[in-house]
Amino acid sequence: MLVSSINFLLRDEEFENLDQICNCYNVEREEMDRLLASQGYAYQEKLNCVK
């Protein structure tokens, strides 16, 4: 659900990147990266999505 939500926000141009999402929702970027990695995902900066 988290990955889908992040990709939705990025795809629909609500936010330009993952850092903006983290700032908006008051989540440390490092914590978000750890959470995504624990589920086998990572933010792909060049593609601007989580895979």
mmCIF file of the N, C-alpha and C atoms, coordinates in Angstrom:
data_MODEL
# 
_entry.id   MODEL 
# 
loop_
_atom_site.group_PDB 
_atom_site.id 
_atom_site.type_symbol 
_atom_site.label_atom_id 
_atom_site.label_alt_id 
_atom_site.label_comp_id 
_atom_site.label_asym_id 
_atom_site.label_entity_id 
_atom_site.label_seq_id 
_atom_site.pdbx_PDB_ins_code 
_atom_site.Cartn_x 
_atom_site.Cartn_y 
_atom_site.Cartn_z 
_atom_site.occupancy 
_atom_site.B_iso_or_equiv 
_atom_site.pdbx_formal_charge 
_atom_site.auth_seq_id 
_atom_site.auth_comp_id 
_atom_site.auth_asym_id 
_atom_site.auth_atom_id 
_atom_site.pdbx_PDB_model_num 
ATOM 1   N N  . MET A 1 1  ? 0.822  -1.195 0.000   1.00 0.00 ? 1  MET A N  1 
ATOM 2   C CA . MET A 1 1  ? 0.000  0.000  0.000   1.00 0.00 ? 1  MET A CA 1 
ATOM 3   C C  . MET A 1 1  ? 0.869  1.263  0.000   1.00 0.00 ? 1  MET A C  1 
ATOM 4   N N  . LEU A 1 2  ? 1.943  1.239  0.771   1.00 0.00 ? 2  LEU A N  1 
ATOM 5   C CA . LEU A 1 2  ? 2.835  2.397  0.845   1.00 0.00 ? 2  LEU A CA 1 
ATOM 6   C C  . LEU A 1 2  ? 3.446  2.699  -0.517  1.00 0.00 ? 2  LEU A C  1 
ATOM 7   N N  . VAL A 1 3  ? 3.950  1.680  -1.183  1.00 0.00 ? 3  VAL A N  1 
ATOM 8   C CA . VAL A 1 3  ? 4.584  1.866  -2.493  1.00 0.00 ? 3  VAL A CA 1 
ATOM 9   C C  . VAL A 1 3  ? 3.584  2.429  -3.486  1.00 0.00 ? 3  VAL A C  1 
ATOM 10  N N  . SER A 1 4  ? 2.404  1.886  -3.505  1.00 0.00 ? 4  SER A N  1 
ATOM 11  C CA . SER A 1 4  ? 1.360  2.355  -4.404  1.00 0.00 ? 4  SER A CA 1 
ATOM 12  C C  . SER A 1 4  ? 1.015  3.818  -4.132  1.00 0.00 ? 4  SER A C  1 
ATOM 13  N N  . SER A 1 5  ? 0.902  4.167  -2.877  1.00 0.00 ? 5  SER A N  1 
ATOM 14  C CA . SER A 1 5  ? 0.570  5.547  -2.508  1.00 0.00 ? 5  SER A CA 1 
ATOM 15  C C  . SER A 1 5  ? 1.667  6.518  -2.915  1.00 0.00 ? 5  SER A C  1 
ATOM 16  N N  . ILE A 1 6  ? 2.913  6.151  -2.672  1.00 0.00 ? 6  ILE A N  1 
ATOM 17  C CA . ILE A 1 6  ? 4.027  7.023  -3.049  1.00 0.00 ? 6  ILE A CA 1 
ATOM 18  C C  . ILE A 1 6  ? 4.067  7.198  -4.559  1.00 0.00 ? 6  ILE A C  1 
ATOM 19  N N  . ASN A 1 7  ? 3.964  6.106  -5.292  1.00 0.00 ? 7  ASN A N  1 
ATOM 20  C CA . ASN A 1 7  ? 4.006  6.202  -6.750  1.00 0.00 ? 7  ASN A CA 1 
ATOM 21  C C  . ASN A 1 7  ? 2.831  7.014  -7.296  1.00 0.00 ? 7  ASN A C  1 
ATOM 22  N N  . PHE A 1 8  ? 1.673  6.903  -6.678  1.00 0.00 ? 8  PHE A N  1 
ATOM 23  C CA . PHE A 1 8  ? 0.519  7.703  -7.077  1.00 0.00 ? 8  PHE A CA 1 
ATOM 24  C C  . PHE A 1 8  ? 0.811  9.192  -6.906  1.00 0.00 ? 8  PHE A C  1 
ATOM 25  N N  . LEU A 1 9  ? 1.355  9.568  -5.760  1.00 0.00 ? 9  LEU A N  1 
ATOM 26  C CA . LEU A 1 9  ? 1.665  10.975 -5.499  1.00 0.00 ? 9  LEU A CA 1 
ATOM 27  C C  . LEU A 1 9  ? 2.719  11.515 -6.457  1.00 0.00 ? 9  LEU A C  1 
ATOM 28  N N  . LEU A 1 10 ? 3.685  10.682 -6.801  1.00 0.00 ? 10 LEU A N  1 
ATOM 29  C CA . LEU A 1 10 ? 4.727  11.107 -7.744  1.00 0.00 ? 10 LEU A CA 1 
ATOM 30  C C  . LEU A 1 10 ? 4.199  11.164 -9.174  1.00 0.00 ? 10 LEU A C  1 
ATOM 31  N N  . ARG A 1 11 ? 3.441  10.188 -9.558  1.00 0.00 ? 11 ARG A N  1 
ATOM 32  C CA . ARG A 1 11 ? 2.926  10.105 -10.926 1.00 0.00 ? 11 ARG A CA 1 
ATOM 33  C C  . ARG A 1 11 ? 1.960  11.244 -11.227 1.00 0.00 ? 11 ARG A C  1 
ATOM 34  N N  . ASP A 1 12 ? 1.119  11.564 -10.277 1.00 0.00 ? 12 ASP A N  1 
ATOM 35  C CA . ASP A 1 12 ? 0.124  12.609 -10.492 1.00 0.00 ? 12 ASP A CA 1 
ATOM 36  C C  . ASP A 1 12 ? 0.664  14.000 -10.193 1.00 0.00 ? 12 ASP A C  1 
ATOM 37  N N  . GLU A 1 13 ? 1.986  14.081 -10.044 1.00 0.00 ? 13 GLU A N  1 
ATOM 38  C CA . GLU A 1 13 ? 2.712  15.336 -9.893  1.00 0.00 ? 13 GLU A CA 1 
ATOM 39  C C  . GLU A 1 13 ? 2.279  16.158 -8.688  1.00 0.00 ? 13 GLU A C  1 
ATOM 40  N N  . GLU A 1 14 ? 1.794  15.474 -7.634  1.00 0.00 ? 14 GLU A N  1 
ATOM 41  C CA . GLU A 1 14 ? 1.503  16.176 -6.394  1.00 0.00 ? 14 GLU A CA 1 
ATOM 42  C C  . GLU A 1 14 ? 2.817  16.593 -5.731  1.00 0.00 ? 14 GLU A C  1 
ATOM 43  N N  . PHE A 1 15 ? 3.840  15.761 -5.926  1.00 0.00 ? 15 PHE A N  1 
ATOM 44  C CA . PHE A 1 15 ? 5.171  16.019 -5.383  1.00 0.00 ? 15 PHE A CA 1 
ATOM 45  C C  . PHE A 1 15 ? 6.196  15.730 -6.470  1.00 0.00 ? 15 PHE A C  1 
ATOM 46  N N  . GLU A 1 16 ? 7.317  16.444 -6.425  1.00 0.00 ? 16 GLU A N  1 
ATOM 47  C CA . GLU A 1 16 ? 8.352  16.246 -7.441  1.00 0.00 ? 16 GLU A CA 1 
ATOM 48  C C  . GLU A 1 16 ? 9.280  15.083 -7.139  1.00 0.00 ? 16 GLU A C  1 
ATOM 49  N N  . ASN A 1 17 ? 9.400  14.709 -5.857  1.00 0.00 ? 17 ASN A N  1 
ATOM 50  C CA . ASN A 1 17 ? 10.306 13.619 -5.492  1.00 0.00 ? 17 ASN A CA 1 
ATOM 51  C C  . ASN A 1 17 ? 9.959  13.077 -4.104  1.00 0.00 ? 17 ASN A C  1 
ATOM 52  N N  . LEU A 1 18 ? 10.647 12.032 -3.708  1.00 0.00 ? 18 LEU A N  1 
ATOM 53  C CA . LEU A 1 18 ? 10.371 11.383 -2.430  1.00 0.00 ? 18 LEU A CA 1 
ATOM 54  C C  . LEU A 1 18 ? 10.698 12.297 -1.253  1.00 0.00 ? 18 LEU A C  1 
ATOM 55  N N  . ASP A 1 19 ? 11.705 13.137 -1.388  1.00 0.00 ? 19 ASP A N  1 
ATOM 56  C CA . ASP A 1 19 ? 12.048 14.060 -0.304  1.00 0.00 ? 19 ASP A CA 1 
ATOM 57  C C  . ASP A 1 19 ? 10.879 14.990 0.021   1.00 0.00 ? 19 ASP A C  1 
ATOM 58  N N  . GLN A 1 20 ? 10.192 15.478 -0.978  1.00 0.00 ? 20 GLN A N  1 
ATOM 59  C CA . GLN A 1 20 ? 9.046  16.357 -0.742  1.00 0.00 ? 20 GLN A CA 1 
ATOM 60  C C  . GLN A 1 20 ? 7.917  15.620 -0.022  1.00 0.00 ? 20 GLN A C  1 
ATOM 61  N N  . ILE A 1 21 ? 7.695  14.376 -0.378  1.00 0.00 ? 21 ILE A N  1 
ATOM 62  C CA . ILE A 1 21 ? 6.670  13.575 0.298   1.00 0.00 ? 21 ILE A CA 1 
ATOM 63  C C  . ILE A 1 21 ? 7.040  13.404 1.768   1.00 0.00 ? 21 ILE A C  1 
ATOM 64  N N  . CYS A 1 22 ? 8.288  13.053 2.013   1.00 0.00 ? 22 CYS A N  1 
ATOM 65  C CA . CYS A 1 22 ? 8.740  12.868 3.392   1.00 0.00 ? 22 CYS A CA 1 
ATOM 66  C C  . CYS A 1 22 ? 8.588  14.154 4.200   1.00 0.00 ? 22 CYS A C  1 
ATOM 67  N N  . ASN A 1 23 ? 8.961  15.275 3.614   1.00 0.00 ? 23 ASN A N  1 
ATOM 68  C CA . ASN A 1 23 ? 8.824  16.553 4.315   1.00 0.00 ? 23 ASN A CA 1 
ATOM 69  C C  . ASN A 1 23 ? 7.367  16.871 4.625   1.00 0.00 ? 23 ASN A C  1 
ATOM 70  N N  . CYS A 1 24 ? 6.494  16.640 3.676   1.00 0.00 ? 24 CYS A N  1 
ATOM 71  C CA . CYS A 1 24 ? 5.079  16.936 3.858   1.00 0.00 ? 24 CYS A CA 1 
ATOM 72  C C  . CYS A 1 24 ? 4.467  16.104 4.979   1.00 0.00 ? 24 CYS A C  1 
ATOM 73  N N  . TYR A 1 25 ? 4.845  14.839 5.048   1.00 0.00 ? 25 TYR A N  1 
ATOM 74  C CA . TYR A 1 25 ? 4.265  13.927 6.032   1.00 0.00 ? 25 TYR A CA 1 
ATOM 75  C C  . TYR A 1 25 ? 5.134  13.758 7.280   1.00 0.00 ? 25 TYR A C  1 
ATOM 76  N N  . ASN A 1 26 ? 6.157  14.623 7.398   1.00 0.00 ? 26 ASN A N  1 
ATOM 77  C CA . ASN A 1 26 ? 7.021  14.649 8.577   1.00 0.00 ? 26 ASN A CA 1 
ATOM 78  C C  . ASN A 1 26 ? 7.649  13.281 8.872   1.00 0.00 ? 26 ASN A C  1 
ATOM 79  N N  . VAL A 1 27 ? 8.213  12.685 7.817   1.00 0.00 ? 27 VAL A N  1 
ATOM 80  C CA . VAL A 1 27 ? 8.903  11.401 7.934   1.00 0.00 ? 27 VAL A CA 1 
ATOM 81  C C  . VAL A 1 27 ? 10.347 11.611 7.488   1.00 0.00 ? 27 VAL A C  1 
ATOM 82  N N  . GLU A 1 28 ? 11.285 11.132 8.280   1.00 0.00 ? 28 GLU A N  1 
ATOM 83  C CA . GLU A 1 28 ? 12.692 11.237 7.896   1.00 0.00 ? 28 GLU A CA 1 
ATOM 84  C C  . GLU A 1 28 ? 12.944 10.387 6.651   1.00 0.00 ? 28 GLU A C  1 
ATOM 85  N N  . ARG A 1 29 ? 13.685 10.931 5.715   1.00 0.00 ? 29 ARG A N  1 
ATOM 86  C CA . ARG A 1 29 ? 13.973 10.208 4.461   1.00 0.00 ? 29 ARG A CA 1 
ATOM 87  C C  . ARG A 1 29 ? 14.673 8.885  4.745   1.00 0.00 ? 29 ARG A C  1 
ATOM 88  N N  . GLU A 1 30 ? 15.600 8.886  5.691   1.00 0.00 ? 30 GLU A N  1 
ATOM 89  C CA . GLU A 1 30 ? 16.316 7.650  6.026   1.00 0.00 ? 30 GLU A CA 1 
ATOM 90  C C  . GLU A 1 30 ? 15.361 6.574  6.536   1.00 0.00 ? 30 GLU A C  1 
ATOM 91  N N  . GLU A 1 31 ? 14.377 6.993  7.318   1.00 0.00 ? 31 GLU A N  1 
ATOM 92  C CA . GLU A 1 31 ? 13.388 6.039  7.829   1.00 0.00 ? 31 GLU A CA 1 
ATOM 93  C C  . GLU A 1 31 ? 12.532 5.495  6.690   1.00 0.00 ? 31 GLU A C  1 
ATOM 94  N N  . MET A 1 32 ? 12.152 6.354  5.764   1.00 0.00 ? 32 MET A N  1 
ATOM 95  C CA . MET A 1 32 ? 11.369 5.909  4.608   1.00 0.00 ? 32 MET A CA 1 
ATOM 96  C C  . MET A 1 32 ? 12.177 4.917  3.775   1.00 0.00 ? 32 MET A C  1 
ATOM 97  N N  . ASP A 1 33 ? 13.450 5.219  3.544   1.00 0.00 ? 33 ASP A N  1 
ATOM 98  C CA . ASP A 1 33 ? 14.306 4.305  2.786   1.00 0.00 ? 33 ASP A CA 1 
ATOM 99  C C  . ASP A 1 33 ? 14.418 2.953  3.479   1.00 0.00 ? 33 ASP A C  1 
ATOM 100 N N  . ARG A 1 34 ? 14.559 2.949  4.801   1.00 0.00 ? 34 ARG A N  1 
ATOM 101 C CA . ARG A 1 34 ? 14.633 1.685  5.558   1.00 0.00 ? 34 ARG A CA 1 
ATOM 102 C C  . ARG A 1 34 ? 13.331 0.900  5.450   1.00 0.00 ? 34 ARG A C  1 
ATOM 103 N N  . LEU A 1 35 ? 12.221 1.600  5.572   1.00 0.00 ? 35 LEU A N  1 
ATOM 104 C CA . LEU A 1 35 ? 10.920 0.942  5.486   1.00 0.00 ? 35 LEU A CA 1 
ATOM 105 C C  . LEU A 1 35 ? 10.706 0.326  4.110   1.00 0.00 ? 35 LEU A C  1 
ATOM 106 N N  . LEU A 1 36 ? 11.021 1.070  3.075   1.00 0.00 ? 36 LEU A N  1 
ATOM 107 C CA . LEU A 1 36 ? 10.887 0.535  1.718   1.00 0.00 ? 36 LEU A CA 1 
ATOM 108 C C  . LEU A 1 36 ? 11.810 -0.659 1.503   1.00 0.00 ? 36 LEU A C  1 
ATOM 109 N N  . ALA A 1 37 ? 13.050 -0.546 1.952   1.00 0.00 ? 37 ALA A N  1 
ATOM 110 C CA . ALA A 1 37 ? 14.031 -1.625 1.782   1.00 0.00 ? 37 ALA A CA 1 
ATOM 111 C C  . ALA A 1 37 ? 13.602 -2.890 2.522   1.00 0.00 ? 37 ALA A C  1 
ATOM 112 N N  . SER A 1 38 ? 12.964 -2.728 3.665   1.00 0.00 ? 38 SER A N  1 
ATOM 113 C CA . SER A 1 38 ? 12.534 -3.902 4.435   1.00 0.00 ? 38 SER A CA 1 
ATOM 114 C C  . SER A 1 38 ? 11.487 -4.716 3.684   1.00 0.00 ? 38 SER A C  1 
ATOM 115 N N  . GLN A 1 39 ? 10.836 -4.083 2.706   1.00 0.00 ? 39 GLN A N  1 
ATOM 116 C CA . GLN A 1 39 ? 9.838  -4.774 1.888   1.00 0.00 ? 39 GLN A CA 1 
ATOM 117 C C  . GLN A 1 39 ? 10.361 -5.089 0.487   1.00 0.00 ? 39 GLN A C  1 
ATOM 118 N N  . GLY A 1 40 ? 11.657 -4.820 0.260   1.00 0.00 ? 40 GLY A N  1 
ATOM 119 C CA . GLY A 1 40 ? 12.271 -5.140 -1.024  1.00 0.00 ? 40 GLY A CA 1 
ATOM 120 C C  . GLY A 1 40 ? 12.143 -4.050 -2.078  1.00 0.00 ? 40 GLY A C  1 
ATOM 121 N N  . TYR A 1 41 ? 11.868 -2.839 -1.661  1.00 0.00 ? 41 TYR A N  1 
ATOM 122 C CA . TYR A 1 41 ? 11.689 -1.727 -2.596  1.00 0.00 ? 41 TYR A CA 1 
ATOM 123 C C  . TYR A 1 41 ? 12.729 -0.646 -2.354  1.00 0.00 ? 41 TYR A C  1 
ATOM 124 N N  . ALA A 1 42 ? 12.900 0.220  -3.348  1.00 0.00 ? 42 ALA A N  1 
ATOM 125 C CA . ALA A 1 42 ? 13.796 1.369  -3.223  1.00 0.00 ? 42 ALA A CA 1 
ATOM 126 C C  . ALA A 1 42 ? 13.299 2.468  -4.152  1.00 0.00 ? 42 ALA A C  1 
ATOM 127 N N  . TYR A 1 43 ? 13.550 3.697  -3.760  1.00 0.00 ? 43 TYR A N  1 
ATOM 128 C CA . TYR A 1 43 ? 13.206 4.842  -4.596  1.00 0.00 ? 43 TYR A CA 1 
ATOM 129 C C  . TYR A 1 43 ? 14.200 4.935  -5.733  1.00 0.00 ? 43 TYR A C  1 
ATOM 130 N N  . GLN A 1 44 ? 13.698 5.004  -6.958  1.00 0.00 ? 44 GLN A N  1 
ATOM 131 C CA . GLN A 1 44 ? 14.531 5.121  -8.151  1.00 0.00 ? 44 GLN A CA 1 
ATOM 132 C C  . GLN A 1 44 ? 14.500 6.590  -8.607  1.00 0.00 ? 44 GLN A C  1 
ATOM 133 N N  . GLU A 1 45 ? 15.535 7.322  -8.260  1.00 0.00 ? 45 GLU A N  1 
ATOM 134 C CA . GLU A 1 45 ? 15.551 8.759  -8.523  1.00 0.00 ? 45 GLU A CA 1 
ATOM 135 C C  . GLU A 1 45 ? 15.406 9.089  -10.013 1.00 0.00 ? 45 GLU A C  1 
ATOM 136 N N  . LYS A 1 46 ? 16.123 8.371  -10.867 1.00 0.00 ? 46 LYS A N  1 
ATOM 137 C CA . LYS A 1 46 ? 16.062 8.659  -12.307 1.00 0.00 ? 46 LYS A CA 1 
ATOM 138 C C  . LYS A 1 46 ? 14.673 8.417  -12.884 1.00 0.00 ? 46 LYS A C  1 
ATOM 139 N N  . LEU A 1 47 ? 13.976 7.424  -12.365 1.00 0.00 ? 47 LEU A N  1 
ATOM 140 C CA . LEU A 1 47 ? 12.628 7.113  -12.831 1.00 0.00 ? 47 LEU A CA 1 
ATOM 141 C C  . LEU A 1 47 ? 11.552 7.842  -12.020 1.00 0.00 ? 47 LEU A C  1 
ATOM 142 N N  . ASN A 1 48 ? 11.958 8.382  -10.883 1.00 0.00 ? 48 ASN A N  1 
ATOM 143 C CA . ASN A 1 48 ? 11.062 9.068  -9.948  1.00 0.00 ? 48 ASN A CA 1 
ATOM 144 C C  . ASN A 1 48 ? 9.888  8.175  -9.541  1.00 0.00 ? 48 ASN A C  1 
ATOM 145 N N  . CYS A 1 49 ? 10.241 6.972  -9.094  1.00 0.00 ? 49 CYS A N  1 
ATOM 146 C CA . CYS A 1 49 ? 9.230  6.051  -8.603  1.00 0.00 ? 49 CYS A CA 1 
ATOM 147 C C  . CYS A 1 49 ? 9.890  5.040  -7.667  1.00 0.00 ? 49 CYS A C  1 
ATOM 148 N N  . VAL A 1 50 ? 9.048  4.291  -6.984  1.00 0.00 ? 50 VAL A N  1 
ATOM 149 C CA . VAL A 1 50 ? 9.527  3.234  -6.086  1.00 0.00 ? 50 VAL A CA 1 
ATOM 150 C C  . VAL A 1 50 ? 9.326  1.907  -6.795  1.00 0.00 ? 50 VAL A C  1 
ATOM 151 N N  . LYS A 1 51 ? 10.400 1.126  -6.839  1.00 0.00 ? 51 LYS A N  1 
ATOM 152 C CA . LYS A 1 51 ? 10.348 -0.216 -7.464  1.00 0.00 ? 51 LYS A CA 1 
ATOM 153 C C  . LYS A 1 51 ? 10.996 -1.203 -6.548  1.00 0.00 ? 51 LYS A C  1 
# 
